[in-house]
Every structure is written in C-alpha cells, then in structure tokens.
Amino acid sequence: MRLSIIILSFLLLTNNSCKSQNTMIDKSVVKKLDIDKYLGKWYEISRFDHSFERGMEGVTATYSMRDDGKIKVLNAGYKNGLDGKYSSAEGKAYIPNKAEPAKLKVSFFWFFYGDYFVLDLDDEYQWALIGSSSDKYLWILSRTPNMNEDTYKMLINKLKLRGYDTNKLIRVKHR
C-alpha cells in the first residue's frame, strides 16, 4: 500500500511538473512560410545539446526540393572541432498540414519523424528560430556562418520571452 502511494505521488508530481513546463514555453510558429524562400543553406549558430549533434562544429543544414514533393534535408559538420572528421546525414521533411506550413515533420531514419517548428523567421529569411513540440530542441540558424552580435542578442531575448532557458544554448563555431 505504501509503495503504491509513493508511486502514485511520483506520477502525479511528474505529470504536473511536465504540464507546467510545457505551458511555460511558447512553441507557436510563424503564420506564413514560403518554402521556396526557406530552401538553401543555413548555418547553425546555436543549439541545445543533444546526442545526435554532440561535438559537432561548422554545422550546416541545406534544404532542397525532391522530385516527390518532399524536402531533402542535408545536415553536415565536423566532429570534435572544425578540423575534425566531416560528417553528413541526409533526411527528408514535409508539411503535413498546409494550413500550418511552419510545422514540418523531418526524418533521418526510415519512417520515424520528428517535429521541426519554425518559431520565428526574419522577413528576408536571413535568420530562423527552430524548435519542436518539445522544449528539448532549439536552434538558431543564419544564412551566414557568423551572425551579427546585436542580432544574436535580439534572438536570445525573443527566446527568453518564449520561456526557453537560453543558458543551455551552445554556440557553434564556424570558419
């Protein structure tokens, strides 16, 4: 009986803390996304740490249209520093709901898809804030490998206002 109460208490506490955490993060996306303007090369300026990019520097993401109407995603970078081994991964993405074009699904492995949310985007498509339905993923992307520091600070402030812990962002080195 006592073990059941402890487990139930833990589950309730975990459930409530997850709910409050999720409601604190604003994961709303841009209303309009011109996918043709979004295509091309983006440089990863900052990201939250996660296992599939750990230790990567000089990271880029290049988007292009495929013959089947999906988007080709080519992520590339250097492992353990800019002089490290070059590594790339090819995936695919699509827009599941045309009414929400900034909520994409992306896959790098078979039919397992993750969320790719365009949270904010420069009018001229020079920078983008990318997240997902989870607050565990966050990227700042730029069309250039080095972002103006004032622009970077402005984007950090936007993310703070959304509720993200920007102290967890890792700056990505580029040549």
ChimeraX commands (.cxc) that place a marker at each C-alpha (Angstrom):
marker #1 position 0.00,0.00,0.00 radius 0.5
marker #1 position 2.75,2.44,0.97 radius 0.5
marker #1 position 4.67,1.70,-2.25 radius 0.5
marker #1 position 1.50,2.34,-4.27 radius 0.5
marker #1 position 1.06,5.75,-2.61 radius 0.5
marker #1 position 4.69,6.66,-3.29 radius 0.5
marker #1 position 4.39,5.63,-6.96 radius 0.5
marker #1 position 1.09,7.46,-7.35 radius 0.5
marker #1 position 2.54,10.60,-5.73 radius 0.5
marker #1 position 5.57,10.43,-8.02 radius 0.5
marker #1 position 3.37,10.04,-11.11 radius 0.5
marker #1 position 1.16,12.97,-10.12 radius 0.5
marker #1 position 4.17,15.16,-9.35 radius 0.5
marker #1 position 5.87,14.23,-12.64 radius 0.5
marker #1 position 2.68,14.78,-14.63 radius 0.5
marker #1 position 2.06,18.20,-13.08 radius 0.5
marker #1 position 5.65,19.37,-13.49 radius 0.5
marker #1 position 5.62,18.34,-17.16 radius 0.5
marker #1 position 2.36,20.17,-17.72 radius 0.5
marker #1 position 3.58,23.37,-16.13 radius 0.5
marker #1 position 6.87,23.17,-18.00 radius 0.5
marker #1 position 5.10,22.71,-21.34 radius 0.5
marker #1 position 2.74,25.62,-20.73 radius 0.5
marker #1 position 5.65,27.93,-19.88 radius 0.5
marker #1 position 7.27,27.52,-23.31 radius 0.5
marker #1 position 5.69,29.38,-26.24 radius 0.5
marker #1 position 6.04,26.99,-29.18 radius 0.5
marker #1 position 3.86,29.00,-31.55 radius 0.5
marker #1 position 5.10,29.18,-35.13 radius 0.5
marker #1 position 5.17,31.82,-37.84 radius 0.5
marker #1 position 1.90,32.17,-39.72 radius 0.5
marker #1 position 3.46,32.27,-43.18 radius 0.5
marker #1 position 6.33,30.23,-44.55 radius 0.5
marker #1 position 7.39,30.47,-48.18 radius 0.5
marker #1 position 9.17,27.15,-48.52 radius 0.5
marker #1 position 10.87,28.25,-51.75 radius 0.5
marker #1 position 12.48,31.19,-49.91 radius 0.5
marker #1 position 13.40,28.89,-47.00 radius 0.5
marker #1 position 15.28,26.41,-49.20 radius 0.5
marker #1 position 19.04,26.64,-49.43 radius 0.5
marker #1 position 21.89,26.60,-46.96 radius 0.5
marker #1 position 21.53,27.59,-43.30 radius 0.5
marker #1 position 24.34,27.78,-40.74 radius 0.5
marker #1 position 23.72,26.58,-37.22 radius 0.5
marker #1 position 24.64,29.43,-34.90 radius 0.5
marker #1 position 23.46,27.91,-31.60 radius 0.5
marker #1 position 21.65,24.80,-30.43 radius 0.5
marker #1 position 20.56,22.90,-27.38 radius 0.5
marker #1 position 22.81,19.93,-26.69 radius 0.5
marker #1 position 21.57,16.56,-27.89 radius 0.5
marker #1 position 23.29,13.28,-28.67 radius 0.5
marker #1 position 22.94,13.35,-32.45 radius 0.5
marker #1 position 24.96,16.58,-32.82 radius 0.5
marker #1 position 27.21,16.38,-29.77 radius 0.5
marker #1 position 30.69,17.69,-30.52 radius 0.5
marker #1 position 29.76,18.97,-33.98 radius 0.5
marker #1 position 31.14,22.28,-35.27 radius 0.5
marker #1 position 30.74,24.09,-38.58 radius 0.5
marker #1 position 27.22,22.66,-38.85 radius 0.5
marker #1 position 25.03,23.48,-41.82 radius 0.5
marker #1 position 21.59,22.40,-42.96 radius 0.5
marker #1 position 20.80,22.54,-46.67 radius 0.5
marker #1 position 17.22,22.19,-47.88 radius 0.5
marker #1 position 16.12,21.44,-51.45 radius 0.5
marker #1 position 13.01,20.08,-53.13 radius 0.5
marker #1 position 12.84,16.42,-54.07 radius 0.5
marker #1 position 11.06,15.04,-57.11 radius 0.5
marker #1 position 8.33,13.54,-54.88 radius 0.5
marker #1 position 7.41,16.95,-53.41 radius 0.5
marker #1 position 9.15,16.35,-50.08 radius 0.5
marker #1 position 12.12,18.39,-48.93 radius 0.5
marker #1 position 15.63,16.98,-48.96 radius 0.5
marker #1 position 17.50,17.81,-45.75 radius 0.5
marker #1 position 21.28,17.57,-45.72 radius 0.5
marker #1 position 22.88,18.22,-42.33 radius 0.5
marker #1 position 26.67,18.37,-42.26 radius 0.5
marker #1 position 29.50,19.39,-39.98 radius 0.5
marker #1 position 32.76,18.40,-38.37 radius 0.5
marker #1 position 33.07,16.06,-35.41 radius 0.5
marker #1 position 35.09,17.31,-32.40 radius 0.5
marker #1 position 36.18,20.60,-33.95 radius 0.5
marker #1 position 36.48,22.37,-37.29 radius 0.5
marker #1 position 39.50,20.20,-38.21 radius 0.5
marker #1 position 37.66,17.02,-37.26 radius 0.5
marker #1 position 36.11,14.38,-39.46 radius 0.5
marker #1 position 33.43,15.62,-41.86 radius 0.5
marker #1 position 30.07,14.02,-41.23 radius 0.5
marker #1 position 26.75,14.37,-43.03 radius 0.5
marker #1 position 23.27,12.95,-42.77 radius 0.5
marker #1 position 20.55,13.09,-45.39 radius 0.5
marker #1 position 16.92,13.19,-44.39 radius 0.5
marker #1 position 13.56,14.29,-45.66 radius 0.5
marker #1 position 10.87,16.65,-44.49 radius 0.5
marker #1 position 7.31,17.51,-45.39 radius 0.5
marker #1 position 4.50,19.83,-44.35 radius 0.5
marker #1 position 1.68,17.62,-43.00 radius 0.5
marker #1 position -0.90,20.41,-42.79 radius 0.5
marker #1 position -0.85,23.15,-45.45 radius 0.5
marker #1 position -2.80,25.40,-43.04 radius 0.5
marker #1 position 0.28,25.34,-40.74 radius 0.5
marker #1 position 3.23,25.45,-43.17 radius 0.5
marker #1 position 5.75,26.27,-40.41 radius 0.5
marker #1 position 5.12,22.93,-38.64 radius 0.5
marker #1 position 7.14,20.41,-40.59 radius 0.5
marker #1 position 7.98,16.77,-39.95 radius 0.5
marker #1 position 11.57,15.66,-40.55 radius 0.5
marker #1 position 13.12,12.20,-40.68 radius 0.5
marker #1 position 16.65,10.90,-40.86 radius 0.5
marker #1 position 15.75,7.29,-40.16 radius 0.5
marker #1 position 13.13,5.27,-42.03 radius 0.5
marker #1 position 9.63,6.42,-41.16 radius 0.5
marker #1 position 10.44,7.96,-37.76 radius 0.5
marker #1 position 9.57,11.65,-37.97 radius 0.5
marker #1 position 10.17,14.47,-35.52 radius 0.5
marker #1 position 8.78,17.96,-35.31 radius 0.5
marker #1 position 10.52,20.91,-36.97 radius 0.5
marker #1 position 8.77,24.13,-35.96 radius 0.5
marker #1 position 9.77,27.47,-37.48 radius 0.5
marker #1 position 9.16,29.57,-34.35 radius 0.5
marker #1 position 10.34,32.87,-35.78 radius 0.5
marker #1 position 11.80,34.00,-39.08 radius 0.5
marker #1 position 13.38,37.13,-40.46 radius 0.5
marker #1 position 11.26,38.87,-43.11 radius 0.5
marker #1 position 14.16,38.45,-45.56 radius 0.5
marker #1 position 14.80,34.81,-44.48 radius 0.5
marker #1 position 18.24,35.66,-43.06 radius 0.5
marker #1 position 17.75,34.00,-39.65 radius 0.5
marker #1 position 15.36,31.48,-38.15 radius 0.5
marker #1 position 14.47,30.14,-34.71 radius 0.5
marker #1 position 13.68,26.43,-34.86 radius 0.5
marker #1 position 12.06,24.32,-32.16 radius 0.5
marker #1 position 9.67,21.42,-31.83 radius 0.5
marker #1 position 6.67,20.31,-29.83 radius 0.5
marker #1 position 9.19,19.53,-27.07 radius 0.5
marker #1 position 11.18,22.19,-25.25 radius 0.5
marker #1 position 14.27,19.97,-25.51 radius 0.5
marker #1 position 15.15,21.08,-29.05 radius 0.5
marker #1 position 16.14,24.56,-30.13 radius 0.5
marker #1 position 18.29,26.02,-32.89 radius 0.5
marker #1 position 19.27,29.47,-34.10 radius 0.5
marker #1 position 20.01,29.39,-37.84 radius 0.5
marker #1 position 21.51,32.01,-40.13 radius 0.5
marker #1 position 22.22,32.35,-43.84 radius 0.5
marker #1 position 25.78,33.35,-42.92 radius 0.5
marker #1 position 28.27,31.43,-40.77 radius 0.5
marker #1 position 28.77,34.35,-38.40 radius 0.5
marker #1 position 25.84,36.29,-37.03 radius 0.5
marker #1 position 25.96,39.94,-36.02 radius 0.5
marker #1 position 26.13,40.06,-32.21 radius 0.5
marker #1 position 23.26,42.55,-31.91 radius 0.5
marker #1 position 21.04,40.24,-33.98 radius 0.5
marker #1 position 22.09,37.27,-31.83 radius 0.5
marker #1 position 21.23,39.13,-28.62 radius 0.5
marker #1 position 17.85,40.14,-30.06 radius 0.5
marker #1 position 17.12,36.48,-30.87 radius 0.5
marker #1 position 18.19,35.39,-27.39 radius 0.5
marker #1 position 15.73,37.91,-25.94 radius 0.5
marker #1 position 12.95,36.56,-28.19 radius 0.5
marker #1 position 13.67,33.05,-26.92 radius 0.5
marker #1 position 13.73,34.19,-23.28 radius 0.5
marker #1 position 10.32,35.81,-23.77 radius 0.5
marker #1 position 9.06,32.47,-25.09 radius 0.5
marker #1 position 10.27,30.80,-21.89 radius 0.5
marker #1 position 13.34,28.96,-23.19 radius 0.5
marker #1 position 16.40,28.56,-20.97 radius 0.5
marker #1 position 18.91,30.25,-23.27 radius 0.5
marker #1 position 21.77,29.38,-20.90 radius 0.5
marker #1 position 21.55,25.87,-22.38 radius 0.5
marker #1 position 22.39,27.11,-25.88 radius 0.5
marker #1 position 25.75,26.04,-27.29 radius 0.5
marker #1 position 27.43,28.44,-29.74 radius 0.5
marker #1 position 28.58,26.63,-32.85 radius 0.5
marker #1 position 31.99,27.52,-34.29 radius 0.5
marker #1 position 32.43,28.19,-38.00 radius 0.5
marker #1 position 35.47,29.03,-40.11 radius 0.5
marker link #1:1,2 radius 0.2
marker link #1:2,3 radius 0.2
marker link #1:3,4 radius 0.2
marker link #1:4,5 radius 0.2
marker link #1:5,6 radius 0.2
marker link #1:6,7 radius 0.2
marker link #1:7,8 radius 0.2
marker link #1:8,9 radius 0.2
marker link #1:9,10 radius 0.2
marker link #1:10,11 radius 0.2
marker link #1:11,12 radius 0.2
marker link #1:12,13 radius 0.2
marker link #1:13,14 radius 0.2
marker link #1:14,15 radius 0.2
marker link #1:15,16 radius 0.2
marker link #1:16,17 radius 0.2
marker link #1:17,18 radius 0.2
marker link #1:18,19 radius 0.2
marker link #1:19,20 radius 0.2
marker link #1:20,21 radius 0.2
marker link #1:21,22 radius 0.2
marker link #1:22,23 radius 0.2
marker link #1:23,24 radius 0.2
marker link #1:24,25 radius 0.2
marker link #1:25,26 radius 0.2
marker link #1:26,27 radius 0.2
marker link #1:27,28 radius 0.2
marker link #1:28,29 radius 0.2
marker link #1:29,30 radius 0.2
marker link #1:30,31 radius 0.2
marker link #1:31,32 radius 0.2
marker link #1:32,33 radius 0.2
marker link #1:33,34 radius 0.2
marker link #1:34,35 radius 0.2
marker link #1:35,36 radius 0.2
marker link #1:36,37 radius 0.2
marker link #1:37,38 radius 0.2
marker link #1:38,39 radius 0.2
marker link #1:39,40 radius 0.2
marker link #1:40,41 radius 0.2
marker link #1:41,42 radius 0.2
marker link #1:42,43 radius 0.2
marker link #1:43,44 radius 0.2
marker link #1:44,45 radius 0.2
marker link #1:45,46 radius 0.2
marker link #1:46,47 radius 0.2
marker link #1:47,48 radius 0.2
marker link #1:48,49 radius 0.2
marker link #1:49,50 radius 0.2
marker link #1:50,51 radius 0.2
marker link #1:51,52 radius 0.2
marker link #1:52,53 radius 0.2
marker link #1:53,54 radius 0.2
marker link #1:54,55 radius 0.2
marker link #1:55,56 radius 0.2
marker link #1:56,57 radius 0.2
marker link #1:57,58 radius 0.2
marker link #1:58,59 radius 0.2
marker link #1:59,60 radius 0.2
marker link #1:60,61 radius 0.2
marker link #1:61,62 radius 0.2
marker link #1:62,63 radius 0.2
marker link #1:63,64 radius 0.2
marker link #1:64,65 radius 0.2
marker link #1:65,66 radius 0.2
marker link #1:66,67 radius 0.2
marker link #1:67,68 radius 0.2
marker link #1:68,69 radius 0.2
marker link #1:69,70 radius 0.2
marker link #1:70,71 radius 0.2
marker link #1:71,72 radius 0.2
marker link #1:72,73 radius 0.2
marker link #1:73,74 radius 0.2
marker link #1:74,75 radius 0.2
marker link #1:75,76 radius 0.2
marker link #1:76,77 radius 0.2
marker link #1:77,78 radius 0.2
marker link #1:78,79 radius 0.2
marker link #1:79,80 radius 0.2
marker link #1:80,81 radius 0.2
marker link #1:81,82 radius 0.2
marker link #1:82,83 radius 0.2
marker link #1:83,84 radius 0.2
marker link #1:84,85 radius 0.2
marker link #1:85,86 radius 0.2
marker link #1:86,87 radius 0.2
marker link #1:87,88 radius 0.2
marker link #1:88,89 radius 0.2
marker link #1:89,90 radius 0.2
marker link #1:90,91 radius 0.2
marker link #1:91,92 radius 0.2
marker link #1:92,93 radius 0.2
marker link #1:93,94 radius 0.2
marker link #1:94,95 radius 0.2
marker link #1:95,96 radius 0.2
marker link #1:96,97 radius 0.2
marker link #1:97,98 radius 0.2
marker link #1:98,99 radius 0.2
marker link #1:99,100 radius 0.2
marker link #1:100,101 radius 0.2
marker link #1:101,102 radius 0.2
marker link #1:102,103 radius 0.2
marker link #1:103,104 radius 0.2
marker link #1:104,105 radius 0.2
marker link #1:105,106 radius 0.2
marker link #1:106,107 radius 0.2
marker link #1:107,108 radius 0.2
marker link #1:108,109 radius 0.2
marker link #1:109,110 radius 0.2
marker link #1:110,111 radius 0.2
marker link #1:111,112 radius 0.2
marker link #1:112,113 radius 0.2
marker link #1:113,114 radius 0.2
marker link #1:114,115 radius 0.2
marker link #1:115,116 radius 0.2
marker link #1:116,117 radius 0.2
marker link #1:117,118 radius 0.2
marker link #1:118,119 radius 0.2
marker link #1:119,120 radius 0.2
marker link #1:120,121 radius 0.2
marker link #1:121,122 radius 0.2
marker link #1:122,123 radius 0.2
marker link #1:123,124 radius 0.2
marker link #1:124,125 radius 0.2
marker link #1:125,126 radius 0.2
marker link #1:126,127 radius 0.2
marker link #1:127,128 radius 0.2
marker link #1:128,129 radius 0.2
marker link #1:129,130 radius 0.2
marker link #1:130,131 radius 0.2
marker link #1:131,132 radius 0.2
marker link #1:132,133 radius 0.2
marker link #1:133,134 radius 0.2
marker link #1:134,135 radius 0.2
marker link #1:135,136 radius 0.2
marker link #1:136,137 radius 0.2
marker link #1:137,138 radius 0.2
marker link #1:138,139 radius 0.2
marker link #1:139,140 radius 0.2
marker link #1:140,141 radius 0.2
marker link #1:141,142 radius 0.2
marker link #1:142,143 radius 0.2
marker link #1:143,144 radius 0.2
marker link #1:144,145 radius 0.2
marker link #1:145,146 radius 0.2
marker link #1:146,147 radius 0.2
marker link #1:147,148 radius 0.2
marker link #1:148,149 radius 0.2
marker link #1:149,150 radius 0.2
marker link #1:150,151 radius 0.2
marker link #1:151,152 radius 0.2
marker link #1:152,153 radius 0.2
marker link #1:153,154 radius 0.2
marker link #1:154,155 radius 0.2
marker link #1:155,156 radius 0.2
marker link #1:156,157 radius 0.2
marker link #1:157,158 radius 0.2
marker link #1:158,159 radius 0.2
marker link #1:159,160 radius 0.2
marker link #1:160,161 radius 0.2
marker link #1:161,162 radius 0.2
marker link #1:162,163 radius 0.2
marker link #1:163,164 radius 0.2
marker link #1:164,165 radius 0.2
marker link #1:165,166 radius 0.2
marker link #1:166,167 radius 0.2
marker link #1:167,168 radius 0.2
marker link #1:168,169 radius 0.2
marker link #1:169,170 radius 0.2
marker link #1:170,171 radius 0.2
marker link #1:171,172 radius 0.2
marker link #1:172,173 radius 0.2
marker link #1:173,174 radius 0.2
marker link #1:174,175 radius 0.2
view
